[in-house]
C-alpha cells in the first residue's frame, strides 16, 4: 500500500473523532496536495524526464512533512485512546 493511500485511509477512519479533527483535516488536505504534486511532476516528466530531478528536493521535503504529520497524528490518536 502506498503512503498516500495509508494516510487517506487513516484520515477517513478518524473523520468522526472530534478530538483529532483539528489534525486530521489539515493532514487530509496536505495528503491530497501531495497526490496532486505527484501527478503534476509525472505529467511534466512525460515531456522532459529531467523534471523529476529538478523537483526532487522540494518534492521529498513536502513528502516528509506529510509523513511526519501523519506520525504525529497517529501518536496523538494512540495517546488519546489510552487516556
C-alpha positions as a Markdown table, in Angstrom:
| # | Residue | x | y | z |
|---|---|---|---|---|
| 1 | Unk | 0.0 | 0.0 | 0.0 |
| 2 | Unk | 1.3 | 3.5 | -0.9 |
| 3 | Unk | 1.8 | 6.1 | 1.8 |
| 4 | Unk | -0.8 | 8.5 | 0.4 |
| 5 | Unk | -3.4 | 5.7 | 0.5 |
| 6 | Unk | -2.4 | 4.8 | 4.1 |
| 7 | Unk | -2.8 | 8.4 | 5.2 |
| 8 | Unk | -6.1 | 8.8 | 3.3 |
| 9 | Unk | -7.5 | 5.7 | 4.9 |
| 10 | Unk | -6.3 | 6.9 | 8.4 |
| 11 | Unk | -7.9 | 10.3 | 7.9 |
| 12 | Unk | -11.1 | 8.7 | 6.7 |
| 13 | Unk | -11.2 | 6.3 | 9.6 |
| 14 | Unk | -10.7 | 9.2 | 12.1 |
| 15 | Unk | -13.0 | 11.7 | 10.4 |
| 16 | Unk | -15.6 | 11.3 | 13.2 |
| 17 | Unk | -13.1 | 11.5 | 16.0 |
| 18 | Unk | -13.7 | 15.1 | 17.3 |
| 19 | Unk | -10.5 | 15.0 | 19.4 |
| 20 | Unk | -8.4 | 14.6 | 16.3 |
| 21 | Unk | -10.4 | 16.7 | 13.8 |
| 22 | Unk | -8.2 | 19.7 | 14.1 |
| 23 | Unk | -5.3 | 17.5 | 13.0 |
| 24 | Unk | -6.8 | 15.1 | 10.5 |
| 25 | Unk | -8.5 | 17.7 | 8.3 |
| 26 | Unk | -5.2 | 19.6 | 7.5 |
| 27 | Unk | -3.4 | 16.2 | 7.2 |
| 28 | Unk | -6.0 | 15.1 | 4.7 |
| 29 | Unk | -5.7 | 18.3 | 2.7 |
| 30 | Unk | -1.9 | 18.1 | 2.6 |
| 31 | Unk | -2.1 | 14.5 | 1.5 |
| 32 | Unk | -4.4 | 15.4 | -1.4 |
| 33 | Unk | -2.0 | 18.2 | -2.3 |
| 34 | Unk | 0.9 | 15.7 | -2.3 |
| 35 | Unk | -1.0 | 13.5 | -4.7 |
| 36 | Unk | -1.6 | 16.5 | -7.0 |
| 37 | Unk | 2.0 | 17.4 | -6.9 |
| 38 | Unk | 3.0 | 13.8 | -7.8 |
| 39 | Unk | 0.6 | 13.9 | -10.8 |
| 40 | Unk | 1.9 | 17.3 | -11.9 |
| 41 | Unk | 5.5 | 16.2 | -11.8 |
| 42 | Unk | 4.7 | 13.0 | -13.5 |
| 43 | Unk | 3.0 | 14.9 | -16.4 |
| 44 | Unk | 5.9 | 17.2 | -16.7 |
| 45 | Unk | 8.3 | 14.2 | -16.7 |
| 46 | Unk | 6.5 | 12.7 | -19.7 |
| 47 | Unk | 7.7 | 15.7 | -21.8 |
| 48 | Unk | 11.1 | 16.1 | -20.0 |
| 49 | Unk | 12.5 | 13.4 | -17.7 |
| 50 | Unk | 14.8 | 15.9 | -16.2 |
| 51 | Unk | 11.8 | 17.5 | -14.4 |
| 52 | Unk | 12.0 | 14.6 | -11.9 |
| 53 | Unk | 15.5 | 15.6 | -10.8 |
| 54 | Unk | 14.6 | 19.3 | -10.9 |
| 55 | Unk | 11.7 | 18.8 | -8.5 |
| 56 | Unk | 13.2 | 16.1 | -6.3 |
| 57 | Unk | 14.4 | 18.1 | -3.3 |
| 58 | Unk | 11.2 | 20.1 | -2.9 |
| 59 | Unk | 9.0 | 17.0 | -3.5 |
| 60 | Unk | 10.8 | 14.9 | -0.9 |
| 61 | Unk | 10.6 | 17.8 | 1.6 |
| 62 | Unk | 6.9 | 18.0 | 1.1 |
| 63 | Unk | 6.5 | 14.2 | 1.3 |
| 64 | Unk | 8.5 | 14.4 | 4.6 |
| 65 | Unk | 6.1 | 17.0 | 6.0 |
| 66 | Unk | 3.1 | 14.9 | 5.2 |
| 67 | Unk | 4.6 | 11.7 | 6.6 |
| 68 | Unk | 5.8 | 13.4 | 9.8 |
| 69 | Unk | 2.4 | 15.0 | 10.3 |
| 70 | Unk | 0.8 | 11.5 | 9.9 |
| 71 | Unk | 3.2 | 10.1 | 12.5 |
| 72 | Unk | 2.3 | 12.9 | 15.0 |
| 73 | Unk | -1.5 | 12.5 | 14.4 |
| 74 | Unk | -1.2 | 8.7 | 14.9 |
| 75 | Unk | 0.7 | 9.4 | 18.1 |
| 76 | Unk | -2.0 | 11.7 | 19.3 |
| 77 | Unk | -4.7 | 9.2 | 18.4 |
| 78 | Unk | -2.8 | 6.5 | 20.4 |
| 79 | Unk | -2.3 | 8.8 | 23.4 |
| 80 | Unk | -6.0 | 9.9 | 23.4 |
| 81 | Unk | -7.1 | 6.3 | 23.3 |
| 82 | Unk | -5.0 | 5.4 | 26.3 |
| 83 | Unk | -6.3 | 8.3 | 28.4 |
